[in-house]
Amino acid sequence: MQPIALADDDPDNYVYACLDAASPAIEISVAAGLFHDPGDDANPTTSALVLDRTP
């Protein structure tokens, strides 16, 4: 599934992937070089499990 939007409203190096789906995400992966930090360093290939933090 591709995100419908990416959001980044602060300099913390975290980007939010906005999904248009009824089922929750389980894992996310990002290809190398898609994002650059404030020092212009490209991200490596990255993946992580998505944690459910709803109360």
N, C-alpha and C positions, 0 to 999 in steps of 0.2 A: 504494500500500500504506500502510495506517495502522499506526503503531507499536502494539505490545501494551502498552507501558508507557513512561513517561519517567522518567529517573533523574537526580537532581541532589543529590549528597551533600556538596557543599562550596560556598563562595562565589565560585568562579572565573568565573561567568557562562556556563559550558558545561553543556549539558543533553544527556544520552545518550538516543537513541531506540533502544529495544529492539525488534528485529524477530523475527518467528517465520516465517522463510523459509529455504529451503535455498540459494537464490541470493543472492550478495552485493548490497548496495545500490550504486548507481552515482552517484546524486545525491540530495540532500535539500533540501527547501524548507519554509519555515515562514511562515505568514501573519502579517501585521503585528498587533501587539497581543496575541499569544498568551502572551508572557512579559514580565515586568518585572524590571529589574535592582534591586539594593539601593537605588538612588536613586529608584525607582518610575518610571523611564523605560521606556516600552514599546519592544519590538523593532520594527524596520522589517521589511518583507517581505524575506526572506533566502533565498538558495539557495547551495549549494556542492557541488562534486564530492567524492565520498568517496574517500579514499586508502587503498590496501591497504598496511598496515604490518606484515603478518605476515612472519616470517622465512622 
